[in-house]
């Protein structure tokens, strides 16, 4: 299996993912960070699509970029942002963060330079056995009860969160 698009699109989506991931951790406004995280997740979905993984792409978009980000934004809106913006929680930890970043960068550089002998040069291509339709048939035929139980638990969690938020506001 070769990727659908040329390497240009891989590097383009990778650059978007890295830049938006950096914006996630550098933005002071949590809503802007959440929006940058959505861009990161969507660019990863594009990379998955290039690797012939349509099911993973769909899950990435629907579950992570859709559902989880709605949950993040819901929590961000419930938290008192004005008070949290005034607090400087991690002001004294920039030295430890810088040291950890330099160590991680050194590890990446070491693996890049000396890791060519560690990893195999030829990879075996796994056969594409399941597609999205087969996964859907398994979920809705063989695993229907666990699927419905999981959806019911998520519904109860959402209703509970709304009830707790309503009590807090009132």
ABEGO torsion letter per residue (X at the ends): XBBABBAAAAAAAAAAAAAAAAAAAABABAAAAAAAAAAAAAAAAAAAAAAGBAAAAAAAAAAAABAAAAAAAAAAAABBAAAAAABBAAAAAAAAAAAAAAAAAAAAAAAAAAAAAABBABBBBBBBABBAAAAAAAAAAAAAAAAAAAAAAAAAAAAAAAAAAAAAAX
